[in-house]
Amino acid sequence: MAQSSVALEAFASALAGALGSIVSKLCTYPLDFLKVKLSVKKKEETWGSIVSAVLKQYGVMGLYMGITPKLAKSAAQKFIYFYFSEALLQVRLRLSPVPVGALQELGLSLLADYGCVPVVVPLEAITTQVQTASDGAGMLRTAGRMYKQSGVGGFFDGWSACELYRATIPIPCAH
């Protein structure tokens, strides 16, 4: 198999993964938004009061606040994961015609998943900030504020938790 064929297979797989992720997030995002809102709610707030307040202040589109960084994160994560996964698999098959076993496939998937972390962690941090902020700031303004407050390191505050999760449960983390 030619090198360009490996790259093309990996690109096709990555594009399909990214597009599938976008469609999925568009359908399920209001639930994710409400999950985050509920996790940071005040004691007197309820699910109904949160939904009511969001709808009153922003309308139905308020349930999609923060979707831009979430879509960027999800699409980037799936693109990178599927690209690396397919490329690693194709390279492995070029090196040996022996079929890939379940353990080898799990190892290749884990390597591909680790390739996503440097991109996913900052985008998830931005998403959470957008979802929990009360100022309605978008992705770029929120990222700028985060950079001013903490520098580049502020985008990786969630890194240790992600690594702890992966060390405890060594399977690909496909959000």
PENORVEN-V213900 format. One record per backbone hydrogen bond with DSSP energy under -0.5 kcal/mol. NH is the residue of the N-H (numbers start at 0). CO is the residue of the C=O. E is the energy in kcal/mol with one decimal. If there is no record, write none. Layout:
nh=NH co=CO e=E
nh=NH co=CO e=E
This chain:
nh=5 co=1 e=-1.7
nh=6 co=2 e=-2.2
nh=7 co=3 e=-2.4
nh=8 co=4 e=-2.6
nh=9 co=5 e=-2.5
nh=10 co=6 e=-2.5
nh=11 co=7 e=-2.6
nh=12 co=8 e=-2.3
nh=13 co=9 e=-2.6
nh=14 co=10 e=-2.8
nh=15 co=11 e=-2.2
nh=16 co=12 e=-2.2
nh=17 co=13 e=-2.5
nh=18 co=14 e=-2.6
nh=19 co=15 e=-2.4
nh=20 co=16 e=-2.0
nh=21 co=17 e=-2.0
nh=22 co=18 e=-2.2
nh=23 co=19 e=-2.2
nh=24 co=20 e=-2.7
nh=25 co=21 e=-2.4
nh=26 co=22 e=-1.6
nh=27 co=23 e=-2.0
nh=28 co=24 e=-2.0
nh=30 co=27 e=-0.9
nh=31 co=27 e=-1.4
nh=32 co=28 e=-3.0
nh=33 co=29 e=-2.3
nh=34 co=30 e=-2.1
nh=35 co=31 e=-2.2
nh=36 co=32 e=-2.4
nh=37 co=33 e=-2.8
nh=38 co=34 e=-1.6
nh=39 co=35 e=-1.0
nh=39 co=36 e=-0.6
nh=40 co=37 e=-0.9
nh=44 co=41 e=-1.5
nh=49 co=45 e=-2.2
nh=50 co=46 e=-2.4
nh=51 co=47 e=-2.6
nh=52 co=48 e=-2.4
nh=53 co=49 e=-2.5
nh=54 co=50 e=-2.7
nh=55 co=51 e=-2.5
nh=56 co=52 e=-2.4
nh=57 co=53 e=-2.9
nh=58 co=53 e=-0.7
nh=58 co=54 e=-1.3
nh=61 co=58 e=-1.8
nh=62 co=59 e=-1.7
nh=63 co=60 e=-1.8
nh=64 co=61 e=-1.6
nh=66 co=63 e=-2.0
nh=69 co=65 e=-1.4
nh=70 co=66 e=-3.3
nh=71 co=67 e=-2.4
nh=72 co=68 e=-2.9
nh=73 co=69 e=-2.8
nh=74 co=70 e=-2.9
nh=75 co=71 e=-2.4
nh=76 co=72 e=-2.8
nh=77 co=73 e=-2.6
nh=78 co=74 e=-2.7
nh=79 co=75 e=-2.8
nh=80 co=76 e=-2.9
nh=81 co=77 e=-2.9
nh=82 co=78 e=-2.4
nh=83 co=79 e=-2.9
nh=84 co=80 e=-2.9
nh=85 co=81 e=-2.4
nh=86 co=82 e=-2.7
nh=87 co=83 e=-3.1
nh=88 co=84 e=-2.2
nh=89 co=85 e=-2.8
nh=90 co=86 e=-2.6
nh=91 co=87 e=-2.5
nh=92 co=88 e=-2.4
nh=93 co=89 e=-1.8
nh=94 co=90 e=-1.8
nh=95 co=91 e=-1.7
nh=104 co=100 e=-2.6
nh=105 co=101 e=-2.3
nh=106 co=102 e=-2.2
nh=107 co=103 e=-2.6
nh=108 co=104 e=-2.5
nh=109 co=105 e=-2.3
nh=110 co=106 e=-2.2
nh=111 co=107 e=-2.3
nh=112 co=108 e=-2.4
nh=113 co=109 e=-2.3
nh=114 co=110 e=-1.3
nh=115 co=111 e=-0.5
nh=115 co=112 e=-1.5
nh=116 co=112 e=-0.7
nh=116 co=113 e=-0.6
nh=118 co=115 e=-1.5
nh=119 co=115 e=-2.7
nh=120 co=116 e=-2.2
nh=122 co=118 e=-1.3
nh=123 co=119 e=-2.7
nh=124 co=120 e=-2.1
nh=125 co=121 e=-2.2
nh=126 co=122 e=-2.3
nh=127 co=123 e=-2.5
nh=128 co=124 e=-2.0
nh=129 co=125 e=-2.5
nh=130 co=126 e=-2.7
nh=131 co=127 e=-2.0
nh=132 co=128 e=-1.4
nh=141 co=137 e=-2.3
nh=142 co=138 e=-2.5
nh=143 co=139 e=-2.5
nh=144 co=140 e=-2.3
nh=145 co=141 e=-2.6
nh=146 co=142 e=-2.4
nh=147 co=143 e=-2.3
nh=148 co=144 e=-2.2
nh=149 co=145 e=-2.6
nh=150 co=146 e=-2.4
nh=153 co=150 e=-1.1
nh=154 co=151 e=-1.6
nh=155 co=152 e=-1.6
nh=156 co=153 e=-0.9
nh=158 co=155 e=-1.7
nh=161 co=157 e=-2.1
nh=162 co=158 e=-2.5
nh=163 co=159 e=-2.3
nh=164 co=160 e=-2.4
nh=165 co=161 e=-2.3
nh=166 co=162 e=-2.2
nh=167 co=163 e=-1.8
nh=168 co=164 e=-2.6
nh=169 co=167 e=-0.5
nh=170 co=168 e=-2.8
nh=173 co=171 e=-1.1
nh=174 co=172 e=-0.9
